Amino acid sequence: MSTDIHPQRVVITGGSSGIGAATCQALLAAGYEVINVSRRPANIQSPRLRSVSVDLTDAAATREVLFDLARETPATTLIHCAGVTREKVLEEASLEDLDALARLHLGAALSLVQANLQAMKAAHFGRIVLVSTRAVLGLAKRTVYSATKAGMISLARTWALELAPHGITANVVAPGPIADTEMFHQIIPRDSAKFDAVTKSIPVGRAGVPADVARAILFFASADASFITGQTLFVCGGTSVGSISF
């Protein structure tokens, strides 16, 4: 492994759009060096941003890419933002869906952390932020999505206990309805009656935007968040304390 452990180098998955892209922009504005790992490159121009393309549902390819990156450019801040919904009623949910989303939401997280764990322990510093969803509390047509995203919360709580002695924290950000993302508008078109109905059901009276989530991620990634680990922060406009249907 390289000895070049940059204190503000971040590896983020899913930084090419939506919440991931907003997080990349926030990290760059804060002075971080950012390596984005996703199917598509991030459409952001910066000398401190690099994109590496891989299908994160391909466990072997993902692991190879992440370990190669860690040997060249080890990181101490890791953000797993990539996600896919696969909205289906229970009768249509498949084992293939479950396998694919488990590889994406859980397997990629595991490989990301394992690849950089030596570097974080050597630096006695690390920040792991997993992006889950408010749907872990229950949402119709999200059998596979909610189950695998819920697993991310358990990963973070377990890693928090194991890694705390090494100065490494692990936390989760769980977004609620976030507009201006491909995932959200594939299900709810912006100019639809359904969008208006969902917005009215959110306690704060509006849908979220990617920057709302990026700010929470940036907080957990900061050095100042050293006394917070194993926690899940819902960035959801209050929908985690009420009910929502869409």
Secondary structure, 3 states (H helix, E strand, C coil): CCCCCCCCEEEEECCCCHHHHHHHHHHHHCCCEEEEEECCCCCCCCCCEEEEECCCCCHHHHHHHHHHHHHHCCCCEEEECCCCCCCECHHHCCHHHHHHHHHHHHHHHHHHHHHHHHHHHHHCCEEEEEECCHHHHCCCCEHHHHHHHHHHHHHHHHHHHHHHHHCEEEEEEEECCECCCHHHHHHCCCCCHHHHHHHHHCCCCCCECHHHHHHHHHHHHCHHHCCCCCCEEEECCCHHHCCCCC
